[in-house]
């Protein structure tokens, strides 16, 4: 098996795409980088409450769920995860 590597071997690293360019993997349609408020860093306080789910509020759970769904949608759009 022959493997091809991306990069030039220097220690600076390798970047895929520039601002505004589209990329994809595994033959998926190339897309630009996603953006949106659901990608903002979360600051969650977790605690086992009456719900027993580990989130201090329903709002914290909703924010976590929205961010998890955004991660899934990004991976599907790039072709790194298959959606149904």
Buried (B, 14 or more C-beta within 10 A) or exposed (E): EEEEEEEEEEEEEEEEEEEEEEBBEEEBEEBEBEEEEBBEEEEBEEEEEEEEEEBBEEEBBEBBEBBEEBBEBBBBBBBEBEEE
